[in-house]
Amino acid sequence: MNMIKKYNSFAGICVAAALCATTFTACNDFLSIEPQNEIVLENYWTEEADVNSVLNSCYAQLESSDCIRRMIVWGELRSDNMTNGSGTSNSLNNILKENILETNEFTDWKCFYDVINKCNTVIYYAPEVNKIDPNFTDAELRATLAEATTLRVLSYFYLIRTFRDVPYVTEPSNDDTQEYQVPADKFDVVLDKLIADMEKVKDDAVRSYGEKSVENTCRITRWACYSLLADLCLWKGDWQKCIDYCDLVIDQKIKQYEEDYEENPTTITTELYGKYPLISESTANSNYAGNTYNEIFGEGNSFESIFELNFINNQSVTNGTVGSFYGSSSNKTGQIGAPTFLYTDAYAGLNDYFKRTDCRYLENMNETNNKIYISKYVNQSVSFRTSTTTGGQPSVNATARSNQFANWIIYRLTDIMLMRAEAEVQLAGDVNPDTPLTEEQTQHYRNAFACVSAVWKRANNKRVATTDTLVYDNYATSKTTMENLILDERQRELMFEGKRWFDFVRICRRDGENTRMISKVLPKFTENASVIKIKLATQDVLYWPYNKEELKQNPYLVQNPAYETDNTEKNF
């Protein structure tokens, strides 16, 4: 936690805010404020523009390459979705080998504590500006505090899912003499605090920044708050609250679809799968698919988006992480690749992960020199024929992004639908295989299956019920079978979006063991598999070690037991 003091003095935040006002351009209207470059500390917090400038810097820090790199590495790299690519760095290679040391660069959490401290600064000073600037209304203050609080909670959520126990601080570092060496709070303690923080502000966030405004997806809205709360409640095990928050988001999307359909019934690219409105893979029953990818990942800020980090073409802030990790137009092979078993023979119907009709394996990956590389986010657009049920592998016409301005999605609609499905299954409780499901349990299972089925149908271009190969009766046989159905669909739908390892952590915490995670991850290891299996067996290893320098700076931190060695420096 000394990192906060070292890198985030108040004066530094103000200077960064001044710079961000002219360089961070995720939402143009919001970022039109340009405070003076010379900041006099005691005179800074005088008007609403000052608050907005520092709030901008919270978003800017979250968009930094350091943060996005960790969203991918922490949330995905150790899972069964990823392996080494081309020119993989030593840091990434060691993680892929489950050889994670406290000196690895990705154990450094400073970038997320930078976001947290900037948010703490806004939350601390904004009420004072409200008292002296009559243009900064009470409603605007509450909305600002909701934004800053949500970004802070999101940052802490990344930290606890990665490190488990972390120092929880809500006071800003206002000067270089302030002490921030504090013990780590337990995972459950922090999680409860995050839920309480969000409950206080959830209804203060704005509903909309304007009709069709890009800010509705690149800034915190009420729907982003509800999405984060649904996720937090899923980890908490508060199943009904998770469902309730998911429904608030889903109902809003249904309303938005109905309004869009009434306005443009012939040109709308969204259609209903069951009751759920999703962007069609193939619009108007075209012979070509890829539209879903193009709108969500190619263009960005789509109908399905709830919150994403936005990068605007020809602006100075770029998303170079996608180019480095996944690939680019000049280098189709990034540092991170995908295991062959995710992709091989899917077109022939011989793949355990994707049906041959599933559009997502064609959109998410490509094969180059007998190695599988990630194309999600890399391509600006894709197109391929929908008749993928027979014959050879379809030819994908893809246009790689010629720049480094791919948005990074935090929450989108199908993620929320699959959270809801997971909570429904848990709410049904344990099922006795020798006893028929109760009416209530059956309803929970059918609700869960409806969410999964809608996501799956869209990806497989299934518009007619009689053509479904995903059948309820095949999965409603046990709780574990339903859980695995949802886990598998989350993998297919959210692949390479920084979700998969966190899904494993959540499942393992619930199971009290790592068996399901190990069975999924182990096949990607071509050597030392028996050693890896033993290493992954403990719950402690689900989380990362504290960085060596952080242990030196903060004597209250105690290293994760899974990473203690004879060379680990003890703090006394």
N, C-alpha and C positions, 0 to 999 in steps of 0.2 A: 504493500500500500504506500510505501515511500515514493513509489512511482508517481502517485498523484501529486505529491508535494513537489517533486523534482520537475515535472513536465507541465504542470497545470496551475501555475500561479494565476491569480485573478488578472493581473496585467497582461499576461500572455494570452488569456482567453479573449480579452477585449481587442488586442491587436489581431488575433486570428479572426475575430468576428468582422473586423474592418476589411480584412483581405477576402474573407468568404463572401462578403456582400458583392464583390465584383467578379469572383471566380466560380462560386458555387451556383449553378443555374438549373437546379432540378425543377423548380417551379417559378416561372419567370415573374409573375405578378408579385408573389411573396418576396422575391429577392431583388426588388427594384430599389430597395433602400441602400444608400451609399453613405455611411457615416465617415467622418474625417479619418484620415490615416494616422494622425497624431492624436493619441488618446491621453487625456489627463484623467488619471484614475478617479479622483474624487468628484469629477464633473461628468463622469460617463453616463450614469443611470439617471437620465432626466426626462426621457420621452419614449414613447412606444417604439420608435425606430431603433432605439438602443436595445430594447428587449428582443425585437425581431432579428436583429443582427446576430446576437449571441445564440438565439434559437436556431438560426440558419447554420451556425457553426456546429450545432449538435448533429444536424442532418449531414453536414459536410464530413464530419468525422466518421459517422457511420458509413458513409460512402467511400471512405479511404480504402486504398488497396490492402492495408494491414487488416482492417476489419473484414472485408469481403473474403480475403484469403483464409482467414480463420473460420468464417462461416462455412466454407467448403471443407477445409481440413478437419476442423473439429466435428462437423456434422456429418461428414460423408467418407473421408479418406480411409478410415479403418474398416469400413463396411465391405460387404460383398459386391458393391457396385464399382469399386475402383482398384486399379493396380498401376504399376509404373508405365510411363509413356515414353516419350523421346526426350533425352537429355534431362531426365528427372534429377532434381537436386538431391544432395546427400540428406538434407533434412526430411524431405518427403520420402525418400527411399527407406530411411530408418523407421519412419512411422509405418510405412507399408509392411515392413518386416516385423512389426510389433517390438521394435528396439527403440523405445521412446526414453530418452534421457532428460534429466532436468536442465541440461544445457541446450536442448533443441530449441531453435528459434520460435517454434510454434507453441511453446509453453509460456511465452511472454504474453501477458494479458493486458499490457499497458494501454493498447489502443481502445479497448472497451471501457477501461476506467477513465480514459480521456472523455469518452462520450458521457459517462456517468457524471463526471465533475462539471462538465459544461451544463448538463441538465440541472445539476444541483445549484449551479450559479443562477440560472434562469429562475428556478423555483424560489430561491432566496431573495432575489432583488426585484423581480417583477411586481410583487405587491407594493413595494415602495414607490415604483414608478406610477402605479395606479393611483396613488395618493396625490401625486403632484402634476400628472398630465391628464387634463379633463377629457382628452381625445381617446385615452386608453380606458375604455369602459370596463365595468365589472364583468360583463359577459365575455369581453375579449380577454380579460385577465384569466377567467376560469378556463377558457378554451386554450390559452397559452400554457397554463399549468397542466392541463390535460395532455397536451402534446409533449411537453418536457417530461412529465411523469411517465408517459407511455414509452418514450424512447429510453428512459432510464431503466424501466422495468424490463424492456426487451433486452437491453445490454446485460443486466443481471441474469436474465433467463439463459442467455448464451453461456454465461460464466458458470452457473450452477450445474447446467447439463454437462459441462465439460470438466470442471474441477470438483464438483460436488459441494464442498464447503468453501465459502469465500467470505472475505471481509465485506460487510454491508455498511456503507456510509451514505448518509443523506445530507451532510453538511458540505458546502463548497470549500475548496482550498483557496482562501482569500489572500494569503501571503506565504512567503517561503519559510516562515518560522512555525507555521501550524503543524502539529504532530498528527500523523496518520498511521502510526504503527498500532494496529488493532488486531485482535484475534479473528480467526475465520468463524463465521456463524455456520451452524449446521444447515444442510440442504433443506430440510423440512421447515426450519425456522425462517430461512430466507424466502422460501416458496410462499409461506403463509403471509409474510410481509408484502411480497409482490402482489398477491391477490388482494390484500387489504388496500394497498396503494391504488390499484386499478379500480377497485369498487368505489373508491372515493371520487374518482374523476371521470369515470366511464361515460356519464351522461352530460358532462360539460364539454366534451369534444364536439366539433362542428359536424353536422350531418353531411354538408356539401359545401364546396367552395365555389360552386357555380355549375350550371348545367353543362355537361360534357367536358368539364374542366379536367385537365391532366392532373391538377392538384388533388383531385378526389382519390387518386391512387398513389401519388408520390408524397403526400403529407398525411399525417395522422388524422383520421376521421373517427367518428363514433363506431363505424363498422370495423375499423382496424383495432380499436379498443376491445370490442366484443370478440374479435378473432383471437387476440392475445389472451383474453380472459378464458376463452374456451380451451385454449392450449394449456394454460396454467391449471385449470380445473381438471383437465384430463390427466396431467401429471400428479395432481393432488389426489385423484381418485374420487372426486365429487362429480359423479357421472351425470346426475340430473342437471346440475348447473352447467356442465359442459354442453349438454344437449340444448338447454335453454339459450345459451349464448350463440351456439351454432344456428339455431332457428332464427334468431334476430338477424343474423347476416344473410341466411338463405332467403328469408321472407323479403328482405330488402332487394335482393337480386331478382326474385320473382316479380316484385312490383316494378323494378326497372325494366325487366323483359316485357312486361305487359304494356308499359308506356312506349317502349321502343317499337313493339309490334303494332300498336295502334297508329304510331306515327309513320312507320315504314314497313308495312306488312309484306311487301314484295322483295325488298332489298335486305332485310335483316338476315344476318348470318348466324343467329342464335336460334336454337329450337329446343323443344321440351323433350327430355328423356325421363319418362314418368312425369313427375311434377317439377323436375329440376331443369332450369334453363342453362344450356351449355353451348359453346361455340361449335358449330358443326365441322367435322373433318372435311366433309365434301358438301359444299353448298348446293342446294337445289338438286340433289341427287346427281351431281356431276360425276364424270368418269375419273376425275382426278381428286386426290386427297392432299392434305397438307395445310388446309386453311386454318385449322386449330393452332398448329405450330406458328404459322405466319402471324396470326393476330396476337397470340399470347407472348411469344418469345422473339419473333421477328420485329414487329412494330412496337410491342409493349403497350402498357396502360390499357389493356383490353377490358372488355365487358366483365370478364371473370376476375380481374385483378382487385385485390383489396388493399394491399400495401406493397409497393416495390420501390427500390432505390433507382432513381431516374437519372439517365445520362443523355444529354442532348448533343446531337451531332454538331461538330465544329465549335464546341466549347472547350475550355481548357481542362475541365475535370473529366477524366476518362475512366473506363473500367478495363484497365490493362490486365486484370487478373484472369478474365476469361481467355484472352489471347495467350497468356503465359501458361495457364493450367490446362485449357481445353484445346486451343488451337485458334488459327486466324486464317484470313484469306491468303496470306503469304506463307504461312506454315500450318498446314492442316493437322500436324501432329503436335499436341501439347505435352506438357510434362506428366500429365495424368491420363491414363488409358482405362479401358474397361476389360474385365475378364472375358475371355472368348465364349464362355458358356452362356453369357447373357444374349448373345447375338447369333452364334453359329447355328445354321440349319433352321432358323425360325421360318424362313420362306417355305421350307419343305414340311413344316408341321412337326418337326422333331426337336423343338426347343421346349424345355421345361418352364420357361418364364413367359414367353410370348406365343400366342396363337399366330398362325401365319397371316390372319386377317388383321392383326394389331398394327395400327399405323405407328405406334410409338417407337418400336425398335428401329424403324426406318428413319424416324425423325431424330432420335436421340444419339445414334451411333453410326459409324461408318467403318469399313475395313480398308486398311492401307498396309500393303506389304505384309499380309497375313497377321496383322495386329489390329485390335479394335480400338478406335479412338472415339472421343466424345464430340458430338456435333451439336448438342443442345446448347443454345445461346451463341454458338459460333456462326451458324447459318442465319442469314437475313431472311431467306425464304426457301421452301422446299415444295416439290410437287412430284407426285407419282400416281400411277394408275391404281384405282381401287380394286381391280380384279386380281387380288393376291391369293386366291384360294388354290390355284393350281399353277403348274409351270415353274420356271426358274425364278430367281430372285428379281423382284421388280427393280427397274432402273429409276434411281432417284435423281431428279434434276434439282440441284441445290446451288444457291448463290451464297457464297460465304460473305460475311460482313466485311466490308472494305475499311472499316474503322474500328475503334475500340469504345463503342458507345452502347453496348448491350445493357439493358436494364437488369437489375437483380431483384428477383421476386422473393418477398418474405412470406406473404400469405396470398393465396388465391382460392377461388370457390371450391374446387375439387378437394383441396386440402381440408377445408372446413367440413365438407360432406363426409370425408373418410374419418375425421375426428368424431363426428356424430355417430357414425357406424360403430366405431370402437367403443364409445360410451354406451350405446344401446346394448351391445353384447355383454358388457360388464354389468349393466343394470339388470339384465336377465338373471344374473346369479349363476351358481353352479348347477349343472344339468345332470340328472341321473340317467345314464344311458339305458337303464332298464325300465324307465318310467316315461310315458309320453310328456311332451312339453305342456305346461299349463297354458291357458289362453293368454295370460299376460306375457309369459316367456315367448310364446309364438309371435306375439305382436312386436316385441323388442327385436327378435331375430328378423322378422320381415321388414321392419323399419331399417335395420342395418343393411340387409341385403338390397333394399331399394336404392340406398346410396351407392353401394358398390356397383350394382348393376347399371346404374345411370352412367357412372364414370367409364365402366367397361364397354357399354354399348356405344358410347360416343367414339371411343378409340378404335372400335372394330366395325364402325359404320353399320351398326345393327339397328335398323329402324322398325323392323317387323318382329313382333314377339315370337312368332313361330320359328324364326331362324336362330334364336338364342342357343348358344352352347353353354352359357353360364346359367345353371338351373338351381333354384333354391333348394330343392330336396336333396341335392348332392352335397350340400354344405351344412344344412340344419340338423346334422347328426350329433354334434357335440360342440361344446363351448370352444375347445381348442381348434376344431376345424373352422369355425366361424372366425376366430381370432386370426388364424393363419391366412384365411381368404382376404381379410382386410389388410394384414401386413403385406401380403403379396401384391395387392392392388396398389397400396401406397408406394411400394417399390417401383412398379411399372409407371405409375402416374407422376411421381415426384422424383424420379431418378435424376441424380446429379444436381439437385437443388439444395443440398446441404441438410437433408432430413433423415437419411437412412440410419446412421449410427445413433442418432438421438432416439429414433424409434426403437432400436435394439436396447438402448439403456433403459427406456421406459418399460419395455416388456420384461427385461431381466429384473428390474426392481420389483415389478409386480409378481413375477414368478418366484423371486427369491433365489434364483439360480440362472446360470448363463447358457443352459443347454440349447435353447432354440437359436440363440445368436451364434453359438459355436457351429451348429449344424449348417447354418447359412454361410458363415464366413470361411470356414476351413477349406472348402473346395478351391478357393483362389490361390492357396499356398501350394506351390509345386515342389517345395522342399521344406524340410524341418516341420512338417505338418504335426507330427506327434508332440514336438516341443511347443509349438504354438498352441495346441489344444490344452496342454497343461497350463501354459502361461495365462490363457484366457479364462480359466476356470473360476477365478475368484471375483467377487463383486467389486473389490477395490480396483481391479484393472480396467473396469469400465470407464474410469475417469483418468484424467491426465495428472502428471506430476506438477508440483509447483516449480517455477523457474528457479534455478540456482541463485541468481542475483536477488530475486525477491525474498528467498529464504535468508540471505545475508542481511538484507535491509530491514526485514520485519521478523524479529525474534519470536513473535507469537505464532508464526506459522509452523505447523508440524507436517512434514512430508507424508504424502500418501504412502501407506505401508507397502503397496505393490511395487514401489519404485525405490525403496530404501536398499542401499548396498553398503558394503564396507567403506566405500568412498563417499557416501552421502554425508554432508556436513550437518552435524547436529546443532541445534540451537538450545542453549541453556541460559 
